Amino acid sequence: MTEWPRIKPTDYCNEDLPTLTQPWWRTLPRHFHALPDHFLADNDTRWRIDYTASLDTVARTGLACMAGAAALPASLNVKQQQEERELVRFYEPFLDCGDPQQFFTAPQQHPVIQYHPVARYHFQPEDGQAHTLSFRSPFEPKNPALRDRYLAHKRNRTAWAQYWKHDGEPRPTLIMIHGFVADPYWLNTRWLALPWFYKQGFDVLLYTLPFHGRRKSPLAPFSGAQFFSQGMAMLNETFAHAIHDLRIFMNHLREGGTPAMGATGISLGGYSTALLSSLEKDLAFAIPNVPLVTIMDLMKSWFPVNLQFPLFHKVYDTDFAGLRKLTALHSPLTWPSLVPQSARMIIGGAGDRFAPPKHTDLLRQHWDDCHVHWFPGNHMLHLDQGSYLRNMRDFMRDALQERSVELSA
């Protein structure tokens, strides 16, 4: 039986927020990042929201300093600025064609998936097996001018995931995509209570995004540093690589007999989950957790990264709408979801200041007013998590049942 959350979907009542219209990068107000987020809540819930929001703001500033510092050297190089302006023009036809499959092409090769034992401190199921999976990625950038630069990151060319499978026949699989810099399997295992989902009967695949974890270059200052720090052209290719390698893992699960699979992800992983849903029509469900949806507007709200925007305008010789357009190719707001509306759900944190609630609301609009579960916590502290975990489980089971009926009809 579905449990009502502490904050109902109707409690998010921000009349200042715009109605999403396309092309979103031009119609979204320039000051979207500064719009407030309003919730109807009792005093106890309001205190939780305000307290966790203040904690998020402090943590966000630290992460913004790290990300901004990593990107600054390349941004200040005059020669690279000129090259970058030329590189990003390559992607305009892919955005204008209206079909995301033209850029995010399905994998054409089927590399051998290697199985490795997991470390002892990782989750060890009693009624199944846990393995670390890897393969040598055949991905090549769409932009030929970036091929050598992108593929020079040798460690990034091996894809990694951890797979928990029950004994016996394969079961419906929950695909989990981590957030920016938050790649460790042990962290996501505990943060999102993944062993609990396993015990509910789901197999689990934890996917590692490019430039994170074992895919991190040896000289990168931190895991994920090179995801956003190499310019907008490289960012397009990084998202293409992320989706490409994940689809290879999904093909491997299909070939192994997995009856169905759905995806969830947190923060950047939520963004990637929503993007995946516009490309994979047989996803049984898509559940982004505290997702961002427009990278430029997010950066605009992050101090001190927001101080670098005059430099971004100079590098790309465009206004703010133009900067948004540079990231629109991989934004989930650009493409329609292929997952049925009844199988789309978003988890939002009322006190989230990394990816504020207004981002969740934009995705809700784009996803045809899909179901939203609000919790009274922030990006990292998920208060009342048990409530949304149970709602996720019930929602996933219902979506799988609907898909089973659809396939048998």
C-alpha positions, 0 to 999 in steps of 0.5 A, a space after each residue: 500500500 502506497 505511503 503518503 510522503 511528509 510533503 505532498 506533490 501539491 505542496 510545491 506551489 511556486 507561482 513564480 516558476 515559468 511554464 516550460 516551452 520549447 526551445 527551452 534554452 531561449 524561453 526559460 527566463 534568464 533569471 530562472 536560477 534565482 527564482 525562489 522555491 516555495 513549499 506549503 509545510 507545517 512548522 516541523 517540516 519547514 524547519 527541516 527544509 530550511 536547516 538542510 538547505 543551509 547545509 547544502 549551500 555550504 557544501 555546494 560552495 566547496 564543490 563549486 570551488 573544486 570544479 571551477 578551479 579544475 576548469 579555469 586553466 583551459 578557459 584562460 588559454 587563448 588558443 584553446 578558446 578559439 579552438 573551442 568556438 570552432 569545435 562546438 559548431 560541429 554539434 548544431 546539426 545534431 541538435 537541430 535534427 530533432 532526433 537524439 539517436 543521431 548523436 547518441 547512436 546505439 553501440 554497433 560492437 559487442 565487446 567481451 564483458 569481463 567478470 571480476 571479484 568484488 572487494 570484501 568491504 562491498 555488498 556480498 549477497 547471501 542468495 546471489 553473487 556480486 561481480 565487478 564488470 568491465 570491458 574495453 569501450 569501443 566508443 569513438 567521439 562523433 567529432 573527428 577533431 576531438 578523437 585523439 584528445 578524447 581517446 588519450 584518456 586511456 583509463 577512461 576507455 575501460 567501462 566499469 560497473 558492479 552487478 548483483 545477481 540473485 541465484 537462479 534465473 535473472 530478475 528485473 534489474 535496477 540500474 543505478 547511476 551515481 552523481 558527480 564525484 560520488 562514484 564509490 560503490 560502497 557510498 552509493 550502496 549505503 546512500 541509496 539503500 541498494 541492498 534493500 532493493 536487492 532484498 525486495 527481489 531486484 538484481 542491481 547494476 551500479 554504473 560508473 560514469 566516464 572520468 570517475 573512479 577507475 576511469 579517472 586519469 592519473 593526474 586528475 585532481 579528483 574523481 570526476 574533475 575532467 567530466 566538466 572541465 574540458 569544454 562544452 565540445 568534450 562535455 557533449 562527447 562525454 555524455 555520448 560516451 556515458 550513454 554508449 557504454 551503459 547501453 553495452 551493459 544493458 545489452 549484456 543483461 538482455 543477452 543474459 536473459 534479464 526480463 526487464 530493467 529500469 533506471 534511477 540515478 542521483 544528481 548528475 546520475 538523475 540527469 543521465 537517467 532522464 537522458 537515457 529514458 529518451 533513448 531506450 524505449 524498453 526501460 520499464 521505469 525511469 526514476 531520477 533522484 534530485 536531478 539537475 536538468 539545465 547545467 548552465 542555470 545550475 552553474 549560475 546559482 553556484 558561487 564562485 563558479 558563477 563569477 566565471 560567466 563573463 569568461 564563458 561568454 567571451 570564450 563562446 562569443 554568445 549570450 546566456 541562451 546561447 550557453 544553454 544551447 551548447 548544453 541542450 544536446 544532452 539535456 533531458 528537457 530537449 528530448 521526449 521521454 520514451 518511457 510511458 508517463 505512468 512509469 516516470 517518477 522523480 524524487 525531489 529534495 525540498 531543501 536541495 540547493 545543489 539541484 534546487 526543486 525548480 529543476 525537478 519541477 521543470 522535468 515534471 512539466 516536461 514529463 507530462 506532469 509525472 509523479 513526484 515524491 518530495 522529501 524534507 531534506 537536501 541533496 545529500 541528507 535524505 530525511 524520511 528516506 524510508 518513505 520514498 524508498 517504499 514508494 519507489 519499490 511500489 512504483 517499480 513493481 507497478 511499472 513492471 506489472 504494466 509492462 508485463 501486461 503490455 508485452 503479453 497483449 
